Amino acid sequence: MGAIQDRQSKIPSQIDFTQKLRDFMQRVGISSFKVLSRTAGVSERQILRLRQFGVEQMRVDVLLKLSQVLQVPLSELVATFSQIAVRDTAPTQELLQQIADLKKEYSLSQSQLEQQRQLLLQEFQHSTLQLLESLLLQFPTAAQKARENPQLPALNIVPLVQKPLERLLLQWGVEAIAPVGAELSYNPQVHQLLEGNAQLGETVKVRYTGYRQADKLLYRAKVSPIHS
């Protein structure tokens, strides 16, 4: 995204917008520029640039984040922190054009982001379908044969589902907490009781597999207590 271009940017700025920014911050209960930076997700350097030079040469995405956190319309933020607005007592055609250009740039950036999102989604779907190729191609036929012949062992169909799923989980770095049927010590942090009660360390049996991805727990394994 480009910066807002000011036709008079070569003129050194003697205007300090700090108090104007403090006024906006006070309205929404933001106590410091560091808090504003963290809340808006912009660098303190960008905050300092806004205080010293206003919106001149500020990126549109930064201004948008600040307008959302400060709870003011983007046009009002631009008008308040514009060198043009300070030099003139009323909005000038130049300021109005600046705001219009900013809105146009923001609209264009949003369109580009949406296009990128759609492209990434398509790439994700395509790679996932490749991992599930054998399941997509063979499972419908196997399921139909099973319906036509009830005597067909279901065990023959299991690999068609299991192998592609294992490849997909491996590709995404997802691992099972424990296999179904495993007997292990109860840990409420990774296990969920389906019935009864169990104390930490007591033996339970895994009924449904749980999953984790790296350090993140996705699903706790569902377990049942084993009574001796």
PyRosetta script that sets phi, psi and omega in degrees:
from pyrosetta import init, pose_from_sequence

init()
pose = pose_from_sequence("MGAIQDRQSKIPSQIDFTQKLRDFMQRVGISSFKVLSRTAGVSERQILRLRQFGVEQMRVDVLLKLSQVLQVPLSELVATFSQIAVRDTAPTQELLQQIADLKKEYSLSQSQLEQQRQLLLQEFQHSTLQLLESLLLQFPTAAQKARENPQLPALNIVPLVQKPLERLLLQWGVEAIAPVGAELSYNPQVHQLLEGNAQLGETVKVRYTGYRQADKLLYRAKVSPIHS")
pose.set_psi(1, 141.5)
pose.set_omega(1, -178.8)
pose.set_phi(2, -85.8)
pose.set_psi(2, 167.4)
pose.set_omega(2, 177.4)
pose.set_phi(3, -89.5)
pose.set_psi(3, 159.3)
pose.set_omega(3, 176.7)
pose.set_phi(4, -69.3)
pose.set_psi(4, 126.5)
pose.set_omega(4, -177.1)
pose.set_phi(5, -93.6)
pose.set_psi(5, 127.3)
pose.set_omega(5, 178.7)
pose.set_phi(6, -108.6)
pose.set_psi(6, 124.9)
pose.set_omega(6, -177.5)
pose.set_phi(7, -63.2)
pose.set_psi(7, -22.1)
pose.set_omega(7, -178.4)
pose.set_phi(8, -111.2)
pose.set_psi(8, 28.9)
pose.set_omega(8, -176.5)
pose.set_phi(9, -65.7)
pose.set_psi(9, -17.2)
pose.set_omega(9, 179.2)
pose.set_phi(10, -75.7)
pose.set_psi(10, -14.0)
pose.set_omega(10, 178.6)
pose.set_phi(11, -80.4)
pose.set_psi(11, 122.4)
pose.set_omega(11, -178.5)
pose.set_phi(12, -58.5)
pose.set_psi(12, 136.9)
pose.set_omega(12, -179.1)
pose.set_phi(13, -88.0)
pose.set_psi(13, 131.4)
pose.set_omega(13, 176.0)
pose.set_phi(14, -112.1)
pose.set_psi(14, 9.6)
pose.set_omega(14, -174.7)
pose.set_phi(15, -96.2)
pose.set_psi(15, 132.1)
pose.set_omega(15, 176.6)
pose.set_phi(16, -107.8)
pose.set_psi(16, 118.2)
pose.set_omega(16, -178.2)
pose.set_phi(17, -93.2)
pose.set_psi(17, 10.7)
pose.set_omega(17, -174.3)
pose.set_phi(18, -58.0)
pose.set_psi(18, -47.8)
pose.set_omega(18, -176.5)
pose.set_phi(19, -65.6)
pose.set_psi(19, -37.2)
pose.set_omega(19, 177.5)
pose.set_phi(20, -61.2)
pose.set_psi(20, -40.8)
pose.set_omega(20, 179.5)
pose.set_phi(21, -67.6)
pose.set_psi(21, -40.9)
pose.set_omega(21, 177.7)
pose.set_phi(22, -60.4)
pose.set_psi(22, -37.4)
pose.set_omega(22, 179.8)
pose.set_phi(23, -63.2)
pose.set_psi(23, -43.6)
pose.set_omega(23, 178.2)
pose.set_phi(24, -64.5)
pose.set_psi(24, -41.3)
pose.set_omega(24, -178.9)
pose.set_phi(25, -64.5)
pose.set_psi(25, -39.8)
pose.set_omega(25, -178.5)
pose.set_phi(26, -62.5)
pose.set_psi(26, -35.3)
pose.set_omega(26, -179.2)
pose.set_phi(27, -62.3)
pose.set_psi(27, -32.3)
pose.set_omega(27, -176.9)
pose.set_phi(28, -107.9)
pose.set_psi(28, 9.0)
pose.set_omega(28, 173.8)
pose.set_phi(29, 76.0)
pose.set_psi(29, 28.8)
pose.set_omega(29, 176.7)
pose.set_phi(30, -94.9)
pose.set_psi(30, 122.2)
pose.set_omega(30, -167.5)
pose.set_phi(31, -86.8)
pose.set_psi(31, -23.4)
pose.set_omega(31, -175.5)
pose.set_phi(32, -150.8)
pose.set_psi(32, 165.0)
pose.set_omega(32, 178.3)
pose.set_phi(33, -67.8)
pose.set_psi(33, -30.8)
pose.set_omega(33, 177.9)
pose.set_phi(34, -65.6)
pose.set_psi(34, -41.4)
pose.set_omega(34, 177.7)
pose.set_phi(35, -65.5)
pose.set_psi(35, -40.9)
pose.set_omega(35, 177.7)
pose.set_phi(36, -60.7)
pose.set_psi(36, -43.9)
pose.set_omega(36, 179.7)
pose.set_phi(37, -60.4)
pose.set_psi(37, -46.1)
pose.set_omega(37, -178.6)
pose.set_phi(38, -68.4)
pose.set_psi(38, -40.9)
pose.set_omega(38, -177.3)
pose.set_phi(39, -68.5)
pose.set_psi(39, -41.1)
pose.set_omega(39, -177.6)
pose.set_phi(40, -82.1)
pose.set_psi(40, -18.1)
pose.set_omega(40, -177.9)
pose.set_phi(41, 75.0)
pose.set_psi(41, 33.0)
pose.set_omega(41, 176.3)
pose.set_phi(42, -124.2)
pose.set_psi(42, 158.2)
pose.set_omega(42, -176.8)
pose.set_phi(43, -74.0)
pose.set_psi(43, 155.3)
pose.set_omega(43, 176.1)
pose.set_phi(44, -64.7)
pose.set_psi(44, -25.9)
pose.set_omega(44, 177.2)
pose.set_phi(45, -64.7)
pose.set_psi(45, -38.8)
pose.set_omega(45, 177.4)
pose.set_phi(46, -67.2)
pose.set_psi(46, -37.7)
pose.set_omega(46, 177.2)
pose.set_phi(47, -62.0)
pose.set_psi(47, -44.1)
pose.set_omega(47, 179.1)
pose.set_phi(48, -62.9)
pose.set_psi(48, -40.0)
pose.set_omega(48, 179.3)
pose.set_phi(49, -63.0)
pose.set_psi(49, -39.8)
pose.set_omega(49, 177.8)
pose.set_phi(50, -64.3)
pose.set_psi(50, -40.7)
pose.set_omega(50, 179.8)
pose.set_phi(51, -65.2)
pose.set_psi(51, -37.2)
pose.set_omega(51, -174.2)
pose.set_phi(52, -86.9)
pose.set_psi(52, -38.4)
pose.set_omega(52, -171.4)
pose.set_phi(53, -122.7)
pose.set_psi(53, -0.8)
pose.set_omega(53, -176.5)
pose.set_phi(54, 72.8)
pose.set_psi(54, -151.1)
pose.set_omega(54, -174.6)
pose.set_phi(55, -82.0)
pose.set_psi(55, -6.4)
pose.set_omega(55, -179.3)
pose.set_phi(56, -58.7)
pose.set_psi(56, 124.7)
pose.set_omega(56, 177.3)
pose.set_phi(57, 67.5)
pose.set_psi(57, 18.5)
pose.set_omega(57, 173.4)
pose.set_phi(58, -87.0)
pose.set_psi(58, 142.7)
pose.set_omega(58, 178.3)
pose.set_phi(59, -73.4)
pose.set_psi(59, 145.5)
pose.set_omega(59, -176.2)
pose.set_phi(60, -64.9)
pose.set_psi(60, -34.9)
pose.set_omega(60, -179.5)
pose.set_phi(61, -67.3)
pose.set_psi(61, -33.6)
pose.set_omega(61, 177.5)
pose.set_phi(62, -67.4)
pose.set_psi(62, -44.9)
pose.set_omega(62, 179.2)
pose.set_phi(63, -62.5)
pose.set_psi(63, -37.8)
pose.set_omega(63, -179.7)
pose.set_phi(64, -64.9)
pose.set_psi(64, -44.5)
pose.set_omega(64, 178.6)
pose.set_phi(65, -61.2)
pose.set_psi(65, -42.2)
pose.set_omega(65, -179.9)
pose.set_phi(66, -66.8)
pose.set_psi(66, -39.7)
pose.set_omega(66, -179.7)
pose.set_phi(67, -64.6)
pose.set_psi(67, -35.3)
pose.set_omega(67, 179.5)
pose.set_phi(68, -69.9)
pose.set_psi(68, -43.6)
pose.set_omega(68, -179.1)
pose.set_phi(69, -70.0)
pose.set_psi(69, -39.5)
pose.set_omega(69, -179.8)
pose.set_phi(70, -80.6)
pose.set_psi(70, -8.0)
pose.set_omega(70, 176.4)
pose.set_phi(71, 60.3)
pose.set_psi(71, 47.3)
pose.set_omega(71, 175.4)
pose.set_phi(72, -131.0)
pose.set_psi(72, 146.6)
pose.set_omega(72, 177.2)
pose.set_phi(73, -59.4)
pose.set_psi(73, 149.7)
pose.set_omega(73, -179.7)
pose.set_phi(74, -59.1)
pose.set_psi(74, -39.7)
pose.set_omega(74, -179.3)
pose.set_phi(75, -64.0)
pose.set_psi(75, -37.7)
pose.set_omega(75, 178.9)
pose.set_phi(76, -68.8)
pose.set_psi(76, -38.8)
pose.set_omega(76, 178.1)
pose.set_phi(77, -62.0)
pose.set_psi(77, -43.8)
pose.set_omega(77, 179.4)
pose.set_phi(78, -64.1)
pose.set_psi(78, -44.2)
pose.set_omega(78, -178.7)
pose.set_phi(79, -64.4)
pose.set_psi(79, -39.0)
pose.set_omega(79, -177.3)
pose.set_phi(80, -69.8)
pose.set_psi(80, -38.7)
pose.set_omega(80, -174.7)
pose.set_phi(81, -105.9)
pose.set_psi(81, 25.8)
pose.set_omega(81, 179.3)
pose.set_phi(82, -98.0)
pose.set_psi(82, 135.0)
pose.set_omega(82, 174.9)
pose.set_phi(83, -61.6)
pose.set_psi(83, -33.8)
pose.set_omega(83, -178.7)
pose.set_phi(84, -64.9)
pose.set_psi(84, -43.7)
pose.set_omega(84, -178.6)
pose.set_phi(85, -63.9)
pose.set_psi(85, -34.6)
pose.set_omega(85, 179.9)
pose.set_phi(86, -71.7)
pose.set_psi(86, -36.9)
pose.set_omega(86, -177.6)
pose.set_phi(87, -72.8)
pose.set_psi(87, -26.2)
pose.set_omega(87, -177.8)
pose.set_phi(88, -118.1)
pose.set_psi(88, 145.1)
pose.set_omega(88, -177.0)
pose.set_phi(89, -76.7)
pose.set_psi(89, -21.1)
pose.set_omega(89, 179.3)
pose.set_phi(90, -130.2)
pose.set_psi(90, 155.4)
pose.set_omega(90, 178.7)
pose.set_phi(91, -56.5)
pose.set_psi(91, 128.9)
pose.set_omega(91, -179.9)
pose.set_phi(92, -98.3)
pose.set_psi(92, 168.5)
pose.set_omega(92, 177.5)
pose.set_phi(93, -61.1)
pose.set_psi(93, -33.5)
pose.set_omega(93, 179.7)
pose.set_phi(94, -65.5)
pose.set_psi(94, -42.8)
pose.set_omega(94, 178.5)
pose.set_phi(95, -66.1)
pose.set_psi(95, -43.4)
pose.set_omega(95, 178.8)
pose.set_phi(96, -61.1)
pose.set_psi(96, -38.6)
pose.set_omega(96, 178.3)
pose.set_phi(97, -67.6)
pose.set_psi(97, -36.8)
pose.set_omega(97, 178.7)
pose.set_phi(98, -62.4)
pose.set_psi(98, -44.0)
pose.set_omega(98, 178.8)
pose.set_phi(99, -65.4)
pose.set_psi(99, -41.7)
pose.set_omega(99, 179.3)
pose.set_phi(100, -62.7)
pose.set_psi(100, -42.1)
pose.set_omega(100, 178.8)
pose.set_phi(101, -63.7)
pose.set_psi(101, -39.0)
pose.set_omega(101, 179.8)
pose.set_phi(102, -64.4)
pose.set_psi(102, -44.3)
pose.set_omega(102, 178.1)
pose.set_phi(103, -62.3)
pose.set_psi(103, -40.6)
pose.set_omega(103, 179.3)
pose.set_phi(104, -63.8)
pose.set_psi(104, -42.2)
pose.set_omega(104, -179.8)
pose.set_phi(105, -65.2)
pose.set_psi(105, -40.4)
pose.set_omega(105, 179.1)
pose.set_phi(106, -64.9)
pose.set_psi(106, -43.1)
pose.set_omega(106, 179.1)
pose.set_phi(107, -61.0)
pose.set_psi(107, -41.1)
pose.set_omega(107, 178.9)
pose.set_phi(108, -65.3)
pose.set_psi(108, -41.8)
pose.set_omega(108, -179.4)
pose.set_phi(109, -65.2)
pose.set_psi(109, -38.4)
pose.set_omega(109, 178.0)
pose.set_phi(110, -64.4)
pose.set_psi(110, -39.3)
pose.set_omega(110, 177.8)
pose.set_phi(111, -64.2)
pose.set_psi(111, -42.0)
pose.set_omega(111, 178.9)
pose.set_phi(112, -64.9)
pose.set_psi(112, -40.6)
pose.set_omega(112, 178.6)
pose.set_phi(113, -64.0)
pose.set_psi(113, -38.9)
pose.set_omega(113, 178.9)
pose.set_phi(114, -66.8)
pose.set_psi(114, -39.4)
pose.set_omega(114, 177.1)
pose.set_phi(115, -63.6)
pose.set_psi(115, -41.5)
pose.set_omega(115, 178.3)
pose.set_phi(116, -64.6)
pose.set_psi(116, -40.2)
pose.set_omega(116, 179.2)
pose.set_phi(117, -62.7)
pose.set_psi(117, -43.3)
pose.set_omega(117, 179.2)
pose.set_phi(118, -64.6)
pose.set_psi(118, -39.3)
pose.set_omega(118, 179.6)
pose.set_phi(119, -65.2)
pose.set_psi(119, -44.8)
pose.set_omega(119, 178.5)
pose.set_phi(120, -63.6)
pose.set_psi(120, -38.5)
pose.set_omega(120, 178.4)
pose.set_phi(121, -64.3)
pose.set_psi(121, -42.7)
pose.set_omega(121, 179.3)
pose.set_phi(122, -63.9)
pose.set_psi(122, -41.4)
pose.set_omega(122, 179.1)
pose.set_phi(123, -64.3)
pose.set_psi(123, -40.6)
pose.set_omega(123, 178.4)
pose.set_phi(124, -63.6)
pose.set_psi(124, -45.3)
pose.set_omega(124, 180.0)
pose.set_phi(125, -63.6)
pose.set_psi(125, -40.2)
pose.set_omega(125, -178.6)
pose.set_phi(126, -64.7)
pose.set_psi(126, -45.8)
pose.set_omega(126, -179.6)
pose.set_phi(127, -65.7)
pose.set_psi(127, -35.6)
pose.set_omega(127, 178.5)
pose.set_phi(128, -67.6)
pose.set_psi(128, -41.7)
pose.set_omega(128, 178.6)
pose.set_phi(129, -64.2)
pose.set_psi(129, -33.6)
pose.set_omega(129, 177.5)
pose.set_phi(130, -64.9)
pose.set_psi(130, -40.1)
pose.set_omega(130, 178.8)
pose.set_phi(131, -66.7)
pose.set_psi(131, -29.6)
pose.set_omega(131, -177.5)
pose.set_phi(132, -100.0)
pose.set_psi(132, 16.1)
pose.set_omega(132, -172.7)
pose.set_phi(133, -55.1)
pose.set_psi(133, -49.9)
pose.set_omega(133, -177.2)
pose.set_phi(134, -63.9)
pose.set_psi(134, -35.7)
pose.set_omega(134, 178.1)
pose.set_phi(135, -66.1)
pose.set_psi(135, -44.3)
pose.set_omega(135, -178.2)
pose.set_phi(136, -64.1)
pose.set_psi(136, -37.9)
pose.set_omega(136, -174.4)
pose.set_phi(137, -84.3)
pose.set_psi(137, -36.5)
pose.set_omega(137, -170.5)
pose.set_phi(138, -101.3)
pose.set_psi(138, -30.5)
pose.set_omega(138, -173.6)
pose.set_phi(139, -63.6)
pose.set_psi(139, -42.6)
pose.set_omega(139, 179.3)
pose.set_phi(140, -58.3)
pose.set_psi(140, -39.0)
pose.set_omega(140, 179.0)
pose.set_phi(141, -67.7)
pose.set_psi(141, -43.1)
pose.set_omega(141, -179.9)
pose.set_phi(142, -64.8)
pose.set_psi(142, -39.4)
pose.set_omega(142, 179.2)
pose.set_phi(143, -65.0)
pose.set_psi(143, -39.5)
pose.set_omega(143, 178.6)
pose.set_phi(144, -65.2)
pose.set_psi(144, -41.0)
pose.set_omega(144, 178.3)
pose.set_phi(145, -63.8)
pose.set_psi(145, -36.7)
pose.set_omega(145, 179.0)
pose.set_phi(146, -66.6)
pose.set_psi(146, -36.2)
pose.set_omega(146, 177.2)
pose.set_phi(147, -69.0)
pose.set_psi(147, -37.1)
pose.set_omega(147, -179.8)
pose.set_phi(148, -73.3)
pose.set_psi(148, -29.3)
pose.set_omega(148, -177.6)
pose.set_phi(149, -130.0)
pose.set_psi(149, 91.3)
pose.set_omega(149, -178.6)
pose.set_phi(150, -60.0)
pose.set_psi(150, -17.9)
pose.set_omega(150, -178.9)
pose.set_phi(151, -81.6)
pose.set_psi(151, -10.1)
pose.set_omega(151, -178.9)
pose.set_phi(152, -65.6)
pose.set_psi(152, 123.7)
pose.set_omega(152, -178.9)
pose.set_phi(153, -60.5)
pose.set_psi(153, 129.0)
pose.set_omega(153, 179.1)
pose.set_phi(154, -65.1)
pose.set_psi(154, -21.8)
pose.set_omega(154, -179.2)
pose.set_phi(155, -59.8)
pose.set_psi(155, -27.1)
pose.set_omega(155, -179.7)
pose.set_phi(156, -69.3)
pose.set_psi(156, -23.2)
pose.set_omega(156, -177.2)
pose.set_phi(157, -87.9)
pose.set_psi(157, -23.6)
pose.set_omega(157, -174.4)
pose.set_phi(158, -54.3)
pose.set_psi(158, -47.4)
pose.set_omega(158, -178.7)
pose.set_phi(159, -59.1)
pose.set_psi(159, -29.8)
pose.set_omega(159, -180.0)
pose.set_phi(160, -63.0)
pose.set_psi(160, -30.9)
pose.set_omega(160, 179.8)
pose.set_phi(161, -92.2)
pose.set_psi(161, -42.0)
pose.set_omega(161, -171.4)
pose.set_phi(162, -68.0)
pose.set_psi(162, -46.7)
pose.set_omega(162, -174.8)
pose.set_phi(163, -63.6)
pose.set_psi(163, -49.4)
pose.set_omega(163, 177.8)
pose.set_phi(164, -61.5)
pose.set_psi(164, -37.5)
pose.set_omega(164, 179.2)
pose.set_phi(165, -64.8)
pose.set_psi(165, -40.8)
pose.set_omega(165, 178.4)
pose.set_phi(166, -63.1)
pose.set_psi(166, -41.1)
pose.set_omega(166, 178.5)
pose.set_phi(167, -64.3)
pose.set_psi(167, -41.0)
pose.set_omega(167, -179.8)
pose.set_phi(168, -63.8)
pose.set_psi(168, -45.7)
pose.set_omega(168, -179.9)
pose.set_phi(169, -64.4)
pose.set_psi(169, -38.9)
pose.set_omega(169, 178.2)
pose.set_phi(170, -64.2)
pose.set_psi(170, -41.6)
pose.set_omega(170, 179.3)
pose.set_phi(171, -61.5)
pose.set_psi(171, -36.9)
pose.set_omega(171, -177.3)
pose.set_phi(172, -90.8)
pose.set_psi(172, 0.3)
pose.set_omega(172, 179.5)
pose.set_phi(173, 71.9)
pose.set_psi(173, 28.7)
pose.set_omega(173, 179.5)
pose.set_phi(174, -99.6)
pose.set_psi(174, 131.5)
pose.set_omega(174, 179.6)
pose.set_phi(175, -128.1)
pose.set_psi(175, 148.8)
pose.set_omega(175, -179.7)
pose.set_phi(176, -75.3)
pose.set_psi(176, 144.3)
pose.set_omega(176, 177.1)
pose.set_phi(177, -70.8)
pose.set_psi(177, -43.1)
pose.set_omega(177, 177.7)
pose.set_phi(178, -163.3)
pose.set_psi(178, 149.5)
pose.set_omega(178, 179.7)
pose.set_phi(179, -73.5)
pose.set_psi(179, 155.6)
pose.set_omega(179, 176.9)
pose.set_phi(180, -61.5)
pose.set_psi(180, 134.8)
pose.set_omega(180, 179.7)
pose.set_phi(181, 94.6)
pose.set_psi(181, -12.0)
pose.set_omega(181, -179.6)
pose.set_phi(182, -68.8)
pose.set_psi(182, 143.0)
pose.set_omega(182, 175.6)
pose.set_phi(183, -108.6)
pose.set_psi(183, 124.9)
pose.set_omega(183, -175.0)
pose.set_phi(184, -150.9)
pose.set_psi(184, 176.2)
pose.set_omega(184, -178.0)
pose.set_phi(185, -78.0)
pose.set_psi(185, 134.8)
pose.set_omega(185, -177.1)
pose.set_phi(186, -67.9)
pose.set_psi(186, 129.5)
pose.set_omega(186, 176.5)
pose.set_phi(187, -135.0)
pose.set_psi(187, 105.3)
pose.set_omega(187, -175.5)
pose.set_phi(188, -61.1)
pose.set_psi(188, -15.0)
pose.set_omega(188, 179.0)
pose.set_phi(189, -72.7)
pose.set_psi(189, -27.7)
pose.set_omega(189, -178.7)
pose.set_phi(190, -124.2)
pose.set_psi(190, -2.9)
pose.set_omega(190, -179.0)
pose.set_phi(191, -120.8)
pose.set_psi(191, 145.3)
pose.set_omega(191, 176.6)
pose.set_phi(192, -123.4)
pose.set_psi(192, 123.4)
pose.set_omega(192, -179.2)
pose.set_phi(193, -73.6)
pose.set_psi(193, 130.5)
pose.set_omega(193, 175.4)
pose.set_phi(194, -83.7)
pose.set_psi(194, -27.8)
pose.set_omega(194, -177.4)
pose.set_phi(195, -159.7)
pose.set_psi(195, 162.5)
pose.set_omega(195, 174.5)
pose.set_phi(196, 65.3)
pose.set_psi(196, -161.7)
pose.set_omega(196, -178.9)
pose.set_phi(197, -130.9)
pose.set_psi(197, 153.7)
pose.set_omega(197, 176.5)
pose.set_phi(198, -152.9)
pose.set_psi(198, 142.7)
pose.set_omega(198, 177.2)
pose.set_phi(199, -95.9)
pose.set_psi(199, 157.8)
pose.set_omega(199, 179.2)
pose.set_phi(200, -53.6)
pose.set_psi(200, 126.4)
pose.set_omega(200, 177.4)
pose.set_phi(201, 94.4)
pose.set_psi(201, -14.3)
pose.set_omega(201, 177.8)
pose.set_phi(202, -71.3)
pose.set_psi(202, 153.8)
pose.set_omega(202, -176.2)
pose.set_phi(203, -76.6)
pose.set_psi(203, 130.8)
pose.set_omega(203, 176.4)
pose.set_phi(204, -130.9)
pose.set_psi(204, 163.6)
pose.set_omega(204, 179.9)
pose.set_phi(205, -117.1)
pose.set_psi(205, 133.9)
pose.set_omega(205, -177.5)
pose.set_phi(206, -76.0)
pose.set_psi(206, 123.1)
pose.set_omega(206, 177.4)
pose.set_phi(207, -100.8)
pose.set_psi(207, -36.9)
pose.set_omega(207, 178.4)
pose.set_phi(208, -134.7)
pose.set_psi(208, 131.8)
pose.set_omega(208, -176.6)
pose.set_phi(209, -68.7)
pose.set_psi(209, 136.5)
pose.set_omega(209, 171.4)
pose.set_phi(210, -99.2)
pose.set_psi(210, 169.0)
pose.set_omega(210, -176.4)
pose.set_phi(211, -138.9)
pose.set_psi(211, 150.2)
pose.set_omega(211, 171.9)
pose.set_phi(212, -133.8)
pose.set_psi(212, 152.0)
pose.set_omega(212, 176.9)
pose.set_phi(213, -125.7)
pose.set_psi(213, 109.6)
pose.set_omega(213, -172.6)
pose.set_phi(214, 57.4)
pose.set_psi(214, -122.4)
pose.set_omega(214, -178.8)
pose.set_phi(215, -92.9)
pose.set_psi(215, 3.0)
pose.set_omega(215, -175.9)
pose.set_phi(216, -100.3)
pose.set_psi(216, 128.1)
pose.set_omega(216, 176.1)
pose.set_phi(217, -81.8)
pose.set_psi(217, 121.5)
pose.set_omega(217, 179.7)
pose.set_phi(218, -90.2)
pose.set_psi(218, -51.9)
pose.set_omega(218, -179.1)
pose.set_phi(219, -142.8)
pose.set_psi(219, 133.1)
pose.set_omega(219, 174.6)
pose.set_phi(220, -75.1)
pose.set_psi(220, 145.4)
pose.set_omega(220, 176.6)
pose.set_phi(221, -71.4)
pose.set_psi(221, 134.0)
pose.set_omega(221, 179.2)
pose.set_phi(222, -88.6)
pose.set_psi(222, 127.6)
pose.set_omega(222, -170.9)
pose.set_phi(223, -131.4)
pose.set_psi(223, 163.6)
pose.set_omega(223, 174.8)
pose.set_phi(224, -128.0)
pose.set_psi(224, 142.9)
pose.set_omega(224, 179.3)
pose.set_phi(225, -70.2)
pose.set_psi(225, 149.7)
pose.set_omega(225, 176.1)
pose.set_phi(226, -108.6)
pose.set_psi(226, 116.6)
pose.set_omega(226, -177.7)
pose.set_phi(227, -95.9)
pose.set_psi(227, 125.8)
pose.set_omega(227, -179.9)
pose.set_phi(228, -82.0)
pose.dump_pdb("model.pdb")
